[in-house]
């Protein structure tokens, strides 16, 4: 999991948010360049990227934990069966 934060946080302020919310994944403070490159029209946006770097799912807005978990489980099953 990876967080790209487009809110106007400095890296130091973002670290405080990460620590306060006990986020255990890598997060970046984006100056807009990542969102532009990924053509992300809104926040939050969620992407699932497979082990080959291919975007398999993209949601604008929060799709819900069950939707994300289901998509991840399906992708993990596919990767395991391809081995």
mmCIF file of the N, C-alpha and C atoms, coordinates in Angstrom:
data_MODEL
# 
_entry.id   MODEL 
# 
loop_
_atom_site.group_PDB 
_atom_site.id 
_atom_site.type_symbol 
_atom_site.label_atom_id 
_atom_site.label_alt_id 
_atom_site.label_comp_id 
_atom_site.label_asym_id 
_atom_site.label_entity_id 
_atom_site.label_seq_id 
_atom_site.pdbx_PDB_ins_code 
_atom_site.Cartn_x 
_atom_site.Cartn_y 
_atom_site.Cartn_z 
_atom_site.occupancy 
_atom_site.B_iso_or_equiv 
_atom_site.pdbx_formal_charge 
_atom_site.auth_seq_id 
_atom_site.auth_comp_id 
_atom_site.auth_asym_id 
_atom_site.auth_atom_id 
_atom_site.pdbx_PDB_model_num 
ATOM 1   N N  . UNK A 1 1  ? 0.847   -1.155  0.000   1.00 0.00 ? 1  UNK A N  1 
ATOM 2   C CA . UNK A 1 1  ? 0.000   0.000   0.000   1.00 0.00 ? 1  UNK A CA 1 
ATOM 3   C C  . UNK A 1 1  ? 0.897   1.223   0.000   1.00 0.00 ? 1  UNK A C  1 
ATOM 4   N N  . UNK A 1 2  ? 0.393   2.259   -0.619  1.00 0.00 ? 2  UNK A N  1 
ATOM 5   C CA . UNK A 1 2  ? 1.153   3.485   -0.784  1.00 0.00 ? 2  UNK A CA 1 
ATOM 6   C C  . UNK A 1 2  ? 0.187   4.654   -0.680  1.00 0.00 ? 2  UNK A C  1 
ATOM 7   N N  . UNK A 1 3  ? 0.552   5.677   0.053   1.00 0.00 ? 3  UNK A N  1 
ATOM 8   C CA . UNK A 1 3  ? -0.274  6.875   0.161   1.00 0.00 ? 3  UNK A CA 1 
ATOM 9   C C  . UNK A 1 3  ? 0.380   8.047   -0.545  1.00 0.00 ? 3  UNK A C  1 
ATOM 10  N N  . UNK A 1 4  ? -0.390  8.704   -1.397  1.00 0.00 ? 4  UNK A N  1 
ATOM 11  C CA . UNK A 1 4  ? 0.074   9.925   -2.057  1.00 0.00 ? 4  UNK A CA 1 
ATOM 12  C C  . UNK A 1 4  ? -0.882  11.020  -1.604  1.00 0.00 ? 4  UNK A C  1 
ATOM 13  N N  . UNK A 1 5  ? -0.377  11.915  -0.785  1.00 0.00 ? 5  UNK A N  1 
ATOM 14  C CA . UNK A 1 5  ? -1.215  12.927  -0.156  1.00 0.00 ? 5  UNK A CA 1 
ATOM 15  C C  . UNK A 1 5  ? -1.092  14.249  -0.894  1.00 0.00 ? 5  UNK A C  1 
ATOM 16  N N  . UNK A 1 6  ? -2.225  14.710  -1.432  1.00 0.00 ? 6  UNK A N  1 
ATOM 17  C CA . UNK A 1 6  ? -2.229  15.947  -2.208  1.00 0.00 ? 6  UNK A CA 1 
ATOM 18  C C  . UNK A 1 6  ? -2.674  17.146  -1.378  1.00 0.00 ? 6  UNK A C  1 
ATOM 19  N N  . UNK A 1 7  ? -3.009  16.902  -0.132  1.00 0.00 ? 7  UNK A N  1 
ATOM 20  C CA . UNK A 1 7  ? -3.341  18.021  0.747   1.00 0.00 ? 7  UNK A CA 1 
ATOM 21  C C  . UNK A 1 7  ? -2.075  18.838  0.981   1.00 0.00 ? 7  UNK A C  1 
ATOM 22  N N  . UNK A 1 8  ? -2.232  20.097  1.261   1.00 0.00 ? 8  UNK A N  1 
ATOM 23  C CA . UNK A 1 8  ? -1.029  20.949  1.373   1.00 0.00 ? 8  UNK A CA 1 
ATOM 24  C C  . UNK A 1 8  ? -0.241  20.722  2.666   1.00 0.00 ? 8  UNK A C  1 
ATOM 25  N N  . UNK A 1 9  ? 0.285   19.520  2.809   1.00 0.00 ? 9  UNK A N  1 
ATOM 26  C CA . UNK A 1 9  ? 1.120   19.196  3.961   1.00 0.00 ? 9  UNK A CA 1 
ATOM 27  C C  . UNK A 1 9  ? 2.592   19.241  3.549   1.00 0.00 ? 9  UNK A C  1 
ATOM 28  N N  . UNK A 1 10 ? 3.405   19.789  4.406   1.00 0.00 ? 10 UNK A N  1 
ATOM 29  C CA . UNK A 1 10 ? 4.843   19.609  4.227   1.00 0.00 ? 10 UNK A CA 1 
ATOM 30  C C  . UNK A 1 10 ? 5.154   18.166  4.613   1.00 0.00 ? 10 UNK A C  1 
ATOM 31  N N  . UNK A 1 11 ? 6.274   17.637  4.200   1.00 0.00 ? 11 UNK A N  1 
ATOM 32  C CA . UNK A 1 11 ? 6.621   16.280  4.638   1.00 0.00 ? 11 UNK A CA 1 
ATOM 33  C C  . UNK A 1 11 ? 6.628   16.143  6.163   1.00 0.00 ? 11 UNK A C  1 
ATOM 34  N N  . UNK A 1 12 ? 7.058   17.184  6.864   1.00 0.00 ? 12 UNK A N  1 
ATOM 35  C CA . UNK A 1 12 ? 7.084   17.137  8.335   1.00 0.00 ? 12 UNK A CA 1 
ATOM 36  C C  . UNK A 1 12 ? 5.667   17.070  8.911   1.00 0.00 ? 12 UNK A C  1 
ATOM 37  N N  . UNK A 1 13 ? 4.758   17.876  8.370   1.00 0.00 ? 13 UNK A N  1 
ATOM 38  C CA . UNK A 1 13 ? 3.371   17.861  8.851   1.00 0.00 ? 13 UNK A CA 1 
ATOM 39  C C  . UNK A 1 13 ? 2.707   16.523  8.514   1.00 0.00 ? 13 UNK A C  1 
ATOM 40  N N  . UNK A 1 14 ? 3.011   15.985  7.342   1.00 0.00 ? 14 UNK A N  1 
ATOM 41  C CA . UNK A 1 14 ? 2.457   14.697  6.961   1.00 0.00 ? 14 UNK A CA 1 
ATOM 42  C C  . UNK A 1 14 ? 2.942   13.605  7.912   1.00 0.00 ? 14 UNK A C  1 
ATOM 43  N N  . UNK A 1 15 ? 4.197   13.665  8.320   1.00 0.00 ? 15 UNK A N  1 
ATOM 44  C CA . UNK A 1 15 ? 4.724   12.672  9.269   1.00 0.00 ? 15 UNK A CA 1 
ATOM 45  C C  . UNK A 1 15 ? 3.939   12.708  10.569  1.00 0.00 ? 15 UNK A C  1 
ATOM 46  N N  . UNK A 1 16 ? 3.558   13.904  11.018  1.00 0.00 ? 16 UNK A N  1 
ATOM 47  C CA . UNK A 1 16 ? 2.742   14.011  12.239  1.00 0.00 ? 16 UNK A CA 1 
ATOM 48  C C  . UNK A 1 16 ? 1.389   13.334  12.045  1.00 0.00 ? 16 UNK A C  1 
ATOM 49  N N  . UNK A 1 17 ? 0.764   13.527  10.891  1.00 0.00 ? 17 UNK A N  1 
ATOM 50  C CA . UNK A 1 17 ? -0.524  12.882  10.583  1.00 0.00 ? 17 UNK A CA 1 
ATOM 51  C C  . UNK A 1 17 ? -0.359  11.367  10.544  1.00 0.00 ? 17 UNK A C  1 
ATOM 52  N N  . UNK A 1 18 ? 0.703   10.909  9.900   1.00 0.00 ? 18 UNK A N  1 
ATOM 53  C CA . UNK A 1 18 ? 0.974   9.471   9.807   1.00 0.00 ? 18 UNK A CA 1 
ATOM 54  C C  . UNK A 1 18 ? 1.157   8.875   11.193  1.00 0.00 ? 18 UNK A C  1 
ATOM 55  N N  . UNK A 1 19 ? 1.956   9.536   12.018  1.00 0.00 ? 19 UNK A N  1 
ATOM 56  C CA . UNK A 1 19 ? 2.199   9.047   13.378  1.00 0.00 ? 19 UNK A CA 1 
ATOM 57  C C  . UNK A 1 19 ? 0.917   9.057   14.205  1.00 0.00 ? 19 UNK A C  1 
ATOM 58  N N  . UNK A 1 20 ? 0.149   10.138  14.120  1.00 0.00 ? 20 UNK A N  1 
ATOM 59  C CA . UNK A 1 20 ? -1.078  10.266  14.910  1.00 0.00 ? 20 UNK A CA 1 
ATOM 60  C C  . UNK A 1 20 ? -2.111  9.209   14.524  1.00 0.00 ? 20 UNK A C  1 
ATOM 61  N N  . UNK A 1 21 ? -2.147  8.833   13.239  1.00 0.00 ? 21 UNK A N  1 
ATOM 62  C CA . UNK A 1 21 ? -3.123  7.858   12.760  1.00 0.00 ? 21 UNK A CA 1 
ATOM 63  C C  . UNK A 1 21 ? -2.557  6.449   12.638  1.00 0.00 ? 21 UNK A C  1 
ATOM 64  N N  . UNK A 1 22 ? -1.300  6.289   13.057  1.00 0.00 ? 22 UNK A N  1 
ATOM 65  C CA . UNK A 1 22 ? -0.620  4.994   13.051  1.00 0.00 ? 22 UNK A CA 1 
ATOM 66  C C  . UNK A 1 22 ? -0.692  4.315   11.684  1.00 0.00 ? 22 UNK A C  1 
ATOM 67  N N  . UNK A 1 23 ? -0.415  5.095   10.637  1.00 0.00 ? 23 UNK A N  1 
ATOM 68  C CA . UNK A 1 23 ? -0.402  4.542   9.282   1.00 0.00 ? 23 UNK A CA 1 
ATOM 69  C C  . UNK A 1 23 ? 0.896   3.783   9.092   1.00 0.00 ? 23 UNK A C  1 
ATOM 70  N N  . UNK A 1 24 ? 0.799   2.526   8.700   1.00 0.00 ? 24 UNK A N  1 
ATOM 71  C CA . UNK A 1 24 ? 2.001   1.688   8.619   1.00 0.00 ? 24 UNK A CA 1 
ATOM 72  C C  . UNK A 1 24 ? 2.418   1.407   7.179   1.00 0.00 ? 24 UNK A C  1 
ATOM 73  N N  . UNK A 1 25 ? 2.065   2.303   6.272   1.00 0.00 ? 25 UNK A N  1 
ATOM 74  C CA . UNK A 1 25 ? 2.502   2.170   4.888   1.00 0.00 ? 25 UNK A CA 1 
ATOM 75  C C  . UNK A 1 25 ? 3.189   3.450   4.454   1.00 0.00 ? 25 UNK A C  1 
ATOM 76  N N  . UNK A 1 26 ? 3.964   3.350   3.384   1.00 0.00 ? 26 UNK A N  1 
ATOM 77  C CA . UNK A 1 26 ? 4.725   4.489   2.869   1.00 0.00 ? 26 UNK A CA 1 
ATOM 78  C C  . UNK A 1 26 ? 3.774   5.566   2.354   1.00 0.00 ? 26 UNK A C  1 
ATOM 79  N N  . UNK A 1 27 ? 4.060   6.817   2.694   1.00 0.00 ? 27 UNK A N  1 
ATOM 80  C CA . UNK A 1 27 ? 3.253   7.952   2.267   1.00 0.00 ? 27 UNK A CA 1 
ATOM 81  C C  . UNK A 1 27 ? 4.146   9.041   1.697   1.00 0.00 ? 27 UNK A C  1 
ATOM 82  N N  . UNK A 1 28 ? 3.614   9.735   0.715   1.00 0.00 ? 28 UNK A N  1 
ATOM 83  C CA . UNK A 1 28 ? 4.335   10.828  0.086   1.00 0.00 ? 28 UNK A CA 1 
ATOM 84  C C  . UNK A 1 28 ? 3.500   12.095  0.152   1.00 0.00 ? 28 UNK A C  1 
ATOM 85  N N  . UNK A 1 29 ? 4.145   13.225  0.365   1.00 0.00 ? 29 UNK A N  1 
ATOM 86  C CA . UNK A 1 29 ? 3.501   14.533  0.255   1.00 0.00 ? 29 UNK A CA 1 
ATOM 87  C C  . UNK A 1 29 ? 3.691   14.978  -1.193  1.00 0.00 ? 29 UNK A C  1 
ATOM 88  N N  . UNK A 1 30 ? 2.596   15.026  -1.950  1.00 0.00 ? 30 UNK A N  1 
ATOM 89  C CA . UNK A 1 30 ? 2.667   15.333  -3.381  1.00 0.00 ? 30 UNK A CA 1 
ATOM 90  C C  . UNK A 1 30 ? 2.482   16.822  -3.626  1.00 0.00 ? 30 UNK A C  1 
ATOM 91  N N  . UNK A 1 31 ? 3.345   17.382  -4.426  1.00 0.00 ? 31 UNK A N  1 
ATOM 92  C CA . UNK A 1 31 ? 3.213   18.787  -4.813  1.00 0.00 ? 31 UNK A CA 1 
ATOM 93  C C  . UNK A 1 31 ? 2.285   18.954  -6.011  1.00 0.00 ? 31 UNK A C  1 
ATOM 94  N N  . UNK A 1 32 ? 1.648   17.876  -6.416  1.00 0.00 ? 32 UNK A N  1 
ATOM 95  C CA . UNK A 1 32 ? 0.750   17.883  -7.565  1.00 0.00 ? 32 UNK A CA 1 
ATOM 96  C C  . UNK A 1 32 ? 1.306   17.121  -8.755  1.00 0.00 ? 32 UNK A C  1 
ATOM 97  N N  . UNK A 1 33 ? 2.607   16.868  -8.751  1.00 0.00 ? 33 UNK A N  1 
ATOM 98  C CA . UNK A 1 33 ? 3.221   16.208  -9.909  1.00 0.00 ? 33 UNK A CA 1 
ATOM 99  C C  . UNK A 1 33 ? 2.807   14.737  -10.034 1.00 0.00 ? 33 UNK A C  1 
ATOM 100 N N  . UNK A 1 34 ? 2.646   14.036  -8.911  1.00 0.00 ? 34 UNK A N  1 
ATOM 101 C CA . UNK A 1 34 ? 2.225   12.633  -8.970  1.00 0.00 ? 34 UNK A CA 1 
ATOM 102 C C  . UNK A 1 34 ? 0.774   12.555  -9.430  1.00 0.00 ? 34 UNK A C  1 
ATOM 103 N N  . UNK A 1 35 ? -0.092  13.374  -8.854  1.00 0.00 ? 35 UNK A N  1 
ATOM 104 C CA . UNK A 1 35 ? -1.505  13.372  -9.237  1.00 0.00 ? 35 UNK A CA 1 
ATOM 105 C C  . UNK A 1 35 ? -1.669  13.713  -10.718 1.00 0.00 ? 35 UNK A C  1 
ATOM 106 N N  . UNK A 1 36 ? -0.880  14.634  -11.201 1.00 0.00 ? 36 UNK A N  1 
ATOM 107 C CA . UNK A 1 36 ? -0.951  15.009  -12.620 1.00 0.00 ? 36 UNK A CA 1 
ATOM 108 C C  . UNK A 1 36 ? -0.502  13.852  -13.502 1.00 0.00 ? 36 UNK A C  1 
ATOM 109 N N  . UNK A 1 37 ? 0.605   13.230  -13.153 1.00 0.00 ? 37 UNK A N  1 
ATOM 110 C CA . UNK A 1 37 ? 1.141   12.125  -13.958 1.00 0.00 ? 37 UNK A CA 1 
ATOM 111 C C  . UNK A 1 37 ? 0.182   10.940  -13.991 1.00 0.00 ? 37 UNK A C  1 
ATOM 112 N N  . UNK A 1 38 ? -0.501  10.695  -12.872 1.00 0.00 ? 38 UNK A N  1 
ATOM 113 C CA . UNK A 1 38 ? -1.430  9.571   -12.784 1.00 0.00 ? 38 UNK A CA 1 
ATOM 114 C C  . UNK A 1 38 ? -2.832  9.952   -13.232 1.00 0.00 ? 38 UNK A C  1 
ATOM 115 N N  . UNK A 1 39 ? -3.010  11.215  -13.632 1.00 0.00 ? 39 UNK A N  1 
ATOM 116 C CA . UNK A 1 39 ? -4.315  11.695  -14.081 1.00 0.00 ? 39 UNK A CA 1 
ATOM 117 C C  . UNK A 1 39 ? -5.385  11.432  -13.020 1.00 0.00 ? 39 UNK A C  1 
ATOM 118 N N  . UNK A 1 40 ? -5.077  11.784  -11.795 1.00 0.00 ? 40 UNK A N  1 
ATOM 119 C CA . UNK A 1 40 ? -5.999  11.584  -10.687 1.00 0.00 ? 40 UNK A CA 1 
ATOM 120 C C  . UNK A 1 40 ? -6.871  12.824  -10.545 1.00 0.00 ? 40 UNK A C  1 
ATOM 121 N N  . UNK A 1 41 ? -8.158  12.710  -10.886 1.00 0.00 ? 41 UNK A N  1 
ATOM 122 C CA . UNK A 1 41 ? -9.019  13.888  -10.915 1.00 0.00 ? 41 UNK A CA 1 
ATOM 123 C C  . UNK A 1 41 ? -9.561  14.338  -9.568  1.00 0.00 ? 41 UNK A C  1 
ATOM 124 N N  . UNK A 1 42 ? -9.450  13.511  -8.538  1.00 0.00 ? 42 UNK A N  1 
ATOM 125 C CA . UNK A 1 42 ? -10.048 13.863  -7.251  1.00 0.00 ? 42 UNK A CA 1 
ATOM 126 C C  . UNK A 1 42 ? -9.324  13.117  -6.141  1.00 0.00 ? 42 UNK A C  1 
ATOM 127 N N  . UNK A 1 43 ? -9.617  13.528  -4.946  1.00 0.00 ? 43 UNK A N  1 
ATOM 128 C CA . UNK A 1 43 ? -9.091  12.844  -3.789  1.00 0.00 ? 43 UNK A CA 1 
ATOM 129 C C  . UNK A 1 43 ? -10.259 12.509  -2.861  1.00 0.00 ? 43 UNK A C  1 
ATOM 130 N N  . UNK A 1 44 ? -10.318 11.341  -2.339  1.00 0.00 ? 44 UNK A N  1 
ATOM 131 C CA . UNK A 1 44 ? -9.320  10.288  -2.502  1.00 0.00 ? 44 UNK A CA 1 
ATOM 132 C C  . UNK A 1 44 ? -9.523  9.508   -3.795  1.00 0.00 ? 44 UNK A C  1 
ATOM 133 N N  . UNK A 1 45 ? -8.453  8.967   -4.289  1.00 0.00 ? 45 UNK A N  1 
ATOM 134 C CA . UNK A 1 45 ? -8.460  8.020   -5.400  1.00 0.00 ? 45 UNK A CA 1 
ATOM 135 C C  . UNK A 1 45 ? -7.697  6.794   -4.932  1.00 0.00 ? 45 UNK A C  1 
ATOM 136 N N  . UNK A 1 46 ? -8.193  5.641   -5.298  1.00 0.00 ? 46 UNK A N  1 
ATOM 137 C CA . UNK A 1 46 ? -7.572  4.379   -4.892  1.00 0.00 ? 46 UNK A CA 1 
ATOM 138 C C  . UNK A 1 46 ? -7.220  3.572   -6.121  1.00 0.00 ? 46 UNK A C  1 
ATOM 139 N N  . UNK A 1 47 ? -6.022  3.003   -6.121  1.00 0.00 ? 47 UNK A N  1 
ATOM 140 C CA . UNK A 1 47 ? -5.541  2.177   -7.217  1.00 0.00 ? 47 UNK A CA 1 
ATOM 141 C C  . UNK A 1 47 ? -5.055  0.850   -6.661  1.00 0.00 ? 47 UNK A C  1 
ATOM 142 N N  . UNK A 1 48 ? -5.286  -0.213  -7.395  1.00 0.00 ? 48 UNK A N  1 
ATOM 143 C CA . UNK A 1 48 ? -4.636  -1.490  -7.104  1.00 0.00 ? 48 UNK A CA 1 
ATOM 144 C C  . UNK A 1 48 ? -3.732  -1.770  -8.292  1.00 0.00 ? 48 UNK A C  1 
ATOM 145 N N  . UNK A 1 49 ? -2.454  -1.932  -7.991  1.00 0.00 ? 49 UNK A N  1 
ATOM 146 C CA . UNK A 1 49 ? -1.430  -2.160  -9.007  1.00 0.00 ? 49 UNK A CA 1 
ATOM 147 C C  . UNK A 1 49 ? -0.862  -3.557  -8.776  1.00 0.00 ? 49 UNK A C  1 
ATOM 148 N N  . UNK A 1 50 ? -0.813  -4.356  -9.832  1.00 0.00 ? 50 UNK A N  1 
ATOM 149 C CA . UNK A 1 50 ? -0.331  -5.722  -9.657  1.00 0.00 ? 50 UNK A CA 1 
ATOM 150 C C  . UNK A 1 50 ? 1.194   -5.791  -9.608  1.00 0.00 ? 50 UNK A C  1 
ATOM 151 N N  . UNK A 1 51 ? 1.714   -6.980  -9.461  1.00 0.00 ? 51 UNK A N  1 
ATOM 152 C CA . UNK A 1 51 ? 3.153   -7.211  -9.313  1.00 0.00 ? 51 UNK A CA 1 
ATOM 153 C C  . UNK A 1 51 ? 3.941   -6.880  -10.577 1.00 0.00 ? 51 UNK A C  1 
ATOM 154 N N  . UNK A 1 52 ? 3.236   -6.654  -11.700 1.00 0.00 ? 52 UNK A N  1 
ATOM 155 C CA . UNK A 1 52 ? 3.890   -6.261  -12.941 1.00 0.00 ? 52 UNK A CA 1 
ATOM 156 C C  . UNK A 1 52 ? 3.796   -4.747  -13.181 1.00 0.00 ? 52 UNK A C  1 
ATOM 157 N N  . UNK A 1 53 ? 3.200   -4.041  -12.216 1.00 0.00 ? 53 UNK A N  1 
ATOM 158 C CA . UNK A 1 53 ? 3.063   -2.588  -12.337 1.00 0.00 ? 53 UNK A CA 1 
ATOM 159 C C  . UNK A 1 53 ? 1.849   -2.145  -13.141 1.00 0.00 ? 53 UNK A C  1 
ATOM 160 N N  . UNK A 1 54 ? 0.911   -3.047  -13.389 1.00 0.00 ? 54 UNK A N  1 
ATOM 161 C CA . UNK A 1 54 ? -0.292  -2.735  -14.156 1.00 0.00 ? 54 UNK A CA 1 
ATOM 162 C C  . UNK A 1 54 ? -1.421  -2.329  -13.213 1.00 0.00 ? 54 UNK A C  1 
ATOM 163 N N  . UNK A 1 55 ? -2.075  -1.217  -13.505 1.00 0.00 ? 55 UNK A N  1 
ATOM 164 C CA . UNK A 1 55 ? -3.220  -0.787  -12.707 1.00 0.00 ? 55 UNK A CA 1 
ATOM 165 C C  . UNK A 1 55 ? -4.380  -1.726  -13.010 1.00 0.00 ? 55 UNK A C  1 
ATOM 166 N N  . UNK A 1 56 ? -4.833  -2.435  -11.992 1.00 0.00 ? 56 UNK A N  1 
ATOM 167 C CA . UNK A 1 56 ? -5.934  -3.394  -12.147 1.00 0.00 ? 56 UNK A CA 1 
ATOM 168 C C  . UNK A 1 56 ? -7.276  -2.823  -11.716 1.00 0.00 ? 56 UNK A C  1 
ATOM 169 N N  . UNK A 1 57 ? -7.241  -1.867  -10.783 1.00 0.00 ? 57 UNK A N  1 
ATOM 170 C CA . UNK A 1 57 ? -8.472  -1.222  -10.319 1.00 0.00 ? 57 UNK A CA 1 
ATOM 171 C C  . UNK A 1 57 ? -8.174  0.230   -10.008 1.00 0.00 ? 57 UNK A C  1 
ATOM 172 N N  . UNK A 1 58 ? -9.165  1.089   -10.249 1.00 0.00 ? 58 UNK A N  1 
ATOM 173 C CA . UNK A 1 58 ? -9.054  2.500   -9.898  1.00 0.00 ? 58 UNK A CA 1 
ATOM 174 C C  . UNK A 1 58 ? -10.435 2.970   -9.455  1.00 0.00 ? 58 UNK A C  1 
ATOM 175 N N  . UNK A 1 59 ? -10.456 3.605   -8.304  1.00 0.00 ? 59 UNK A N  1 
ATOM 176 C CA . UNK A 1 59 ? -11.701 4.157   -7.786  1.00 0.00 ? 59 UNK A CA 1 
ATOM 177 C C  . UNK A 1 59 ? -11.510 5.631   -7.466  1.00 0.00 ? 59 UNK A C  1 
ATOM 178 N N  . UNK A 1 60 ? -12.447 6.445   -7.855  1.00 0.00 ? 60 UNK A N  1 
ATOM 179 C CA . UNK A 1 60 ? -12.470 7.848   -7.458  1.00 0.00 ? 60 UNK A CA 1 
ATOM 180 C C  . UNK A 1 60 ? -13.452 7.924   -6.298  1.00 0.00 ? 60 UNK A C  1 
ATOM 181 N N  . UNK A 1 61 ? -12.979 8.370   -5.153  1.00 0.00 ? 61 UNK A N  1 
ATOM 182 C CA . UNK A 1 61 ? -13.770 8.286   -3.935  1.00 0.00 ? 61 UNK A CA 1 
ATOM 183 C C  . UNK A 1 61 ? -13.505 6.948   -3.272  1.00 0.00 ? 61 UNK A C  1 
ATOM 184 N N  . UNK A 1 62 ? -13.897 6.828   -2.045  1.00 0.00 ? 62 UNK A N  1 
ATOM 185 C CA . UNK A 1 62 ? -13.634 5.600   -1.281  1.00 0.00 ? 62 UNK A CA 1 
ATOM 186 C C  . UNK A 1 62 ? -14.678 4.550   -1.636  1.00 0.00 ? 62 UNK A C  1 
ATOM 187 N N  . UNK A 1 63 ? -14.250 3.413   -2.202  1.00 0.00 ? 63 UNK A N  1 
ATOM 188 C CA . UNK A 1 63 ? -15.194 2.377   -2.605  1.00 0.00 ? 63 UNK A CA 1 
ATOM 189 C C  . UNK A 1 63 ? -15.675 1.501   -1.453  1.00 0.00 ? 63 UNK A C  1 
ATOM 190 N N  . UNK A 1 64 ? -15.060 1.648   -0.295  1.00 0.00 ? 64 UNK A N  1 
ATOM 191 C CA . UNK A 1 64 ? -15.392 0.814   0.853   1.00 0.00 ? 64 UNK A CA 1 
ATOM 192 C C  . UNK A 1 64 ? -14.361 -0.284  1.030   1.00 0.00 ? 64 UNK A C  1 
ATOM 193 N N  . UNK A 1 65 ? -14.141 -0.630  2.272   1.00 0.00 ? 65 UNK A N  1 
ATOM 194 C CA . UNK A 1 65 ? -13.117 -1.628  2.586   1.00 0.00 ? 65 UNK A CA 1 
ATOM 195 C C  . UNK A 1 65 ? -13.405 -2.975  1.958   1.00 0.00 ? 65 UNK A C  1 
ATOM 196 N N  . UNK A 1 66 ? -14.676 -3.398  1.959   1.00 0.00 ? 66 UNK A N  1 
ATOM 197 C CA . UNK A 1 66 ? -15.013 -4.716  1.403   1.00 0.00 ? 66 UNK A CA 1 
ATOM 198 C C  . UNK A 1 66 ? -14.703 -4.783  -0.084  1.00 0.00 ? 66 UNK A C  1 
ATOM 199 N N  . UNK A 1 67 ? -14.955 -3.705  -0.803  1.00 0.00 ? 67 UNK A N  1 
ATOM 200 C CA . UNK A 1 67 ? -14.669 -3.674  -2.239  1.00 0.00 ? 67 UNK A CA 1 
ATOM 201 C C  . UNK A 1 67 ? -13.175 -3.790  -2.489  1.00 0.00 ? 67 UNK A C  1 
ATOM 202 N N  . UNK A 1 68 ? -12.393 -3.028  -1.736  1.00 0.00 ? 68 UNK A N  1 
ATOM 203 C CA . UNK A 1 68 ? -10.937 -3.075  -1.895  1.00 0.00 ? 68 UNK A CA 1 
ATOM 204 C C  . UNK A 1 68 ? -10.406 -4.460  -1.516  1.00 0.00 ? 68 UNK A C  1 
ATOM 205 N N  . UNK A 1 69 ? -10.840 -4.981  -0.377  1.00 0.00 ? 69 UNK A N  1 
ATOM 206 C CA . UNK A 1 69 ? -10.376 -6.299  0.070   1.00 0.00 ? 69 UNK A CA 1 
ATOM 207 C C  . UNK A 1 69 ? -10.728 -7.379  -0.939  1.00 0.00 ? 69 UNK A C  1 
ATOM 208 N N  . UNK A 1 70 ? -11.930 -7.331  -1.496  1.00 0.00 ? 70 UNK A N  1 
ATOM 209 C CA . UNK A 1 70 ? -12.354 -8.315  -2.487  1.00 0.00 ? 70 UNK A CA 1 
ATOM 210 C C  . UNK A 1 70 ? -11.469 -8.260  -3.735  1.00 0.00 ? 70 UNK A C  1 
ATOM 211 N N  . UNK A 1 71 ? -11.184 -7.048  -4.201  1.00 0.00 ? 71 UNK A N  1 
ATOM 212 C CA . UNK A 1 71 ? -10.334 -6.887  -5.382  1.00 0.00 ? 71 UNK A CA 1 
ATOM 213 C C  . UNK A 1 71 ? -8.911  -7.383  -5.103  1.00 0.00 ? 71 UNK A C  1 
ATOM 214 N N  . UNK A 1 72 ? -8.392  -7.087  -3.913  1.00 0.00 ? 72 UNK A N  1 
ATOM 215 C CA . UNK A 1 72 ? -7.049  -7.561  -3.547  1.00 0.00 ? 72 UNK A CA 1 
ATOM 216 C C  . UNK A 1 72 ? -7.000  -9.087  -3.451  1.00 0.00 ? 72 UNK A C  1 
ATOM 217 N N  . UNK A 1 73 ? -8.002  -9.675  -2.806  1.00 0.00 ? 73 UNK A N  1 
ATOM 218 C CA . UNK A 1 73 ? -8.036  -11.132 -2.670  1.00 0.00 ? 73 UNK A CA 1 
ATOM 219 C C  . UNK A 1 73 ? -8.097  -11.804 -4.041  1.00 0.00 ? 73 UNK A C  1 
ATOM 220 N N  . UNK A 1 74 ? -8.908  -11.277 -4.939  1.00 0.00 ? 74 UNK A N  1 
ATOM 221 C CA . UNK A 1 74 ? -9.026  -11.833 -6.290  1.00 0.00 ? 74 UNK A CA 1 
ATOM 222 C C  . UNK A 1 74 ? -7.687  -11.753 -7.015  1.00 0.00 ? 74 UNK A C  1 
ATOM 223 N N  . UNK A 1 75 ? -7.017  -10.616 -6.908  1.00 0.00 ? 75 UNK A N  1 
ATOM 224 C CA . UNK A 1 75 ? -5.725  -10.451 -7.566  1.00 0.00 ? 75 UNK A CA 1 
ATOM 225 C C  . UNK A 1 75 ? -4.677  -11.390 -6.965  1.00 0.00 ? 75 UNK A C  1 
ATOM 226 N N  . UNK A 1 76 ? -4.662  -11.524 -5.643  1.00 0.00 ? 76 UNK A N  1 
ATOM 227 C CA . UNK A 1 76 ? -3.702  -12.416 -4.996  1.00 0.00 ? 76 UNK A CA 1 
ATOM 228 C C  . UNK A 1 76 ? -3.934  -13.870 -5.395  1.00 0.00 ? 76 UNK A C  1 
ATOM 229 N N  . UNK A 1 77 ? -5.192  -14.263 -5.506  1.00 0.00 ? 77 UNK A N  1 
ATOM 230 C CA . UNK A 1 77 ? -5.496  -15.637 -5.954  1.00 0.00 ? 77 UNK A CA 1 
ATOM 231 C C  . UNK A 1 77 ? -4.983  -15.862 -7.374  1.00 0.00 ? 77 UNK A C  1 
ATOM 232 N N  . UNK A 1 78 ? -5.162  -14.855 -8.240  1.00 0.00 ? 78 UNK A N  1 
ATOM 233 C CA . UNK A 1 78 ? -4.694  -14.961 -9.621  1.00 0.00 ? 78 UNK A CA 1 
ATOM 234 C C  . UNK A 1 78 ? -3.189  -15.079 -9.675  1.00 0.00 ? 78 UNK A C  1 
ATOM 235 N N  . UNK A 1 79 ? -2.495  -14.248 -8.910  1.00 0.00 ? 79 UNK A N  1 
ATOM 236 C CA . UNK A 1 79 ? -1.023  -14.300 -8.894  1.00 0.00 ? 79 UNK A CA 1 
ATOM 237 C C  . UNK A 1 79 ? -0.555  -15.663 -8.397  1.00 0.00 ? 79 UNK A C  1 
ATOM 238 N N  . UNK A 1 80 ? -1.190  -16.179 -7.344  1.00 0.00 ? 80 UNK A N  1 
ATOM 239 C CA . UNK A 1 80 ? -0.797  -17.471 -6.797  1.00 0.00 ? 80 UNK A CA 1 
ATOM 240 C C  . UNK A 1 80 ? -1.036  -18.602 -7.803  1.00 0.00 ? 80 UNK A C  1 
ATOM 241 N N  . UNK A 1 81 ? -2.121  -18.518 -8.560  1.00 0.00 ? 81 UNK A N  1 
ATOM 242 C CA . UNK A 1 81 ? -2.418  -19.572 -9.525  1.00 0.00 ? 81 UNK A CA 1 
ATOM 243 C C  . UNK A 1 81 ? -1.525  -19.511 -10.764 1.00 0.00 ? 81 UNK A C  1 
ATOM 244 N N  . UNK A 1 82 ? -0.943  -18.336 -11.028 1.00 0.00 ? 82 UNK A N  1 
ATOM 245 C CA . UNK A 1 82 ? -0.049  -18.154 -12.183 1.00 0.00 ? 82 UNK A CA 1 
ATOM 246 C C  . UNK A 1 82 ? 1.354   -18.686 -11.922 1.00 0.00 ? 82 UNK A C  1 
ATOM 247 N N  . UNK A 1 83 ? 1.680   -18.993 -10.664 1.00 0.00 ? 83 UNK A N  1 
ATOM 248 C CA . UNK A 1 83 ? 3.037   -19.458 -10.325 1.00 0.00 ? 83 UNK A CA 1 
ATOM 249 C C  . UNK A 1 83 ? 3.253   -20.892 -10.703 1.00 0.00 ? 83 UNK A C  1 
# 
